[in-house]
């Protein structure tokens, strides 16, 4: 499966049910929307009723949360069948999921657990990524997860692991800058070191989100406004990079839609002028 570059389409928002009607009524200045893939593994209902209308007006991206591509269990082709059926109906600009494992056999942790950063894990992911992409007939973008534990078996840093996986497979990443900040605080490394190590050509998308800070540790809850430190990381990172599709992600404690639009407008304002989507239409 060829992992061709994904198009640059600007600044997007996560599409959540509580905003469906307002989006259709106001047609906000959003370049694209990202849906949670598994929310549409049904034939009809309210999500499809609204999505069918919204996707006539905006490009759509699909983001999964339960592929568990890093698991050592057999690949779940029932899941992939549902995903492929949804892809065929949505016709998204691209699809993504998380570089992690969340299940083992019948056990589901309901959490996105990080991989051990080893040569063996790279080989394992490369093999499974090829199988998944061949089945879906599309490239799969992988998102870095926030983490709260490390493995004694790890042989390299997370950023070295991602860079090596990209070198071997040409896979591309959804770089979640909030997740990097969360992991950096929890594991005491410099987030800039992580960001600087990822090659430009390996990045297809950026997530910006909030978290909950408990002082001694922080948890990736995606239910708070984006903090100043994450904004600064994004601004400084963007200064050194070409345009990258960037999205505001909110998964709970939903504010008025105007507050998400204010965050989206702030992302546009602090990104370089060359990131204006109109330059790439």
C-alpha positions, 0 to 999 in steps of 0.5 A: 500500500503506497503511503502517498502524502495527504492533502493540506486542507487547513484547520478543523474541529472534532465533530460532536453530536451536541454541535450538529444542529448549530453547525448546519444552521450557522455554517461556521468557518471551519475547513474540515471536521473529524469524526470518531469512526466507531460512532458510525458503525451503524446503518442509520440514526441521528449521527448519520442523519446529520453527517450526511448533511454536513459532509456535503458542505465540509471535508470529513476525516475519520479517527478511530479509537479501538483498532488496537493495532499494537496488540499481539492478538489476531487482527480483528477483521470484523472491526476492519469490515465495519471500518471499511464499510464506513469509509466507503460511505463517508469517503474521508480525506484520510483515516487515523487511529492510535499507535497503541494497544487496548485489547488482548484476546477478550480483554479490553482495557478501555485505555490506549496503552503505549507500546514498548519501544523496541525493535521487536515492536517496530517489526510487529507494527510494520507487519500489522500496518501492512495487513491493515492498509492492504485490507482497507486499501488506504494509508492509515495515520497513527497518533501518538498516545499520552502515557503514564507508564514506561517499560524496562524493555524499551530500547529507545525513546518514543520519538526515536521509535516513531522516526524508525517506524516511519523510516521502515514503513513510510507511515505518517503520524497524527501528532497530538501536541497535548499528548506529547506535553502530557507524556513529557510532564509525566516522564520528565523529558523536554517536549521540544526534543520529541517534536524536533525529532519527527521528520516533516514528511512523517506528519499528516495532522496535528491535534490540539487539546486540553488535559487535567493537571493534578500537580504531580501528574497530568491526565489526557482528558480532552475536556479542558481548554488548551493550556498556554504551554501547549499553545506555545509548543504549537506556535514554536513548532509551526514556525519551523514546519510547512503547513500541517492539517491542525485540529481542535479536539474536545471529547467531554465537558463541551463548551459553547461552540463559540469557545471552540471556534475561538480556539480554532481562530487562535490556532490560525492566528499563531500559525505562520501566514503560509499555513493559510488554507487559501494558499493551497486551495 
